[in-house]
Amino acid sequence: MYNESMTTMQITLQDDLKARLAQRAAESGFANVEQYVESLLRLDAEEQVIPDEQLEELLLQRLDSGPGVEMTSAFVRQFKQQIAERRSLQGKRA
């Protein structure tokens, strides 16, 4: 569990990197870049980041697990909403 005390960390980013982070934060349902970066750091600190080789194996297993799903725009919207809700819940538990 994380200590409730907070501290400030300041980093310098190139403009293009900050813009990409802002875009990813918005796409992922975060209110701002700071929350997005904090979430990434928490995942890394908790070692929940899946190595590429393991991720590839998991994806291949899922491809072989049954019938596919049609990727309509409605499906993608619903999927993104589910991800945003899960991330929101993760942020509240942290």
C-alpha positions, 0 to 999 in steps of 0.5 A: 500500500502507498503512503498517504503523504505526497511529494512533488516531482518536476521533470522537463519534457520536450514539447512533442513528448508532452503532447503525445502524453497528453493525447494518450492521457485523454485517450485512456480516460485520465483528466490530465498528463500528471494522473496518466504518468502517475498511473504508469509509474504505479504500474511499474512500481507494482511490477504489473507491466507485462514483458513484451514476450509474455504479452505476445504469448497472452495475445496468441493464446487469446487469438486461439481461444474462440470465435472473434468479435466484430470490431464495430465503432460501438464495440470500440467505444464501449471497450474504451469506456470499460478501460477508463472505468477500470483505470478510474477504479484503480486510481481510487484504490491507490 
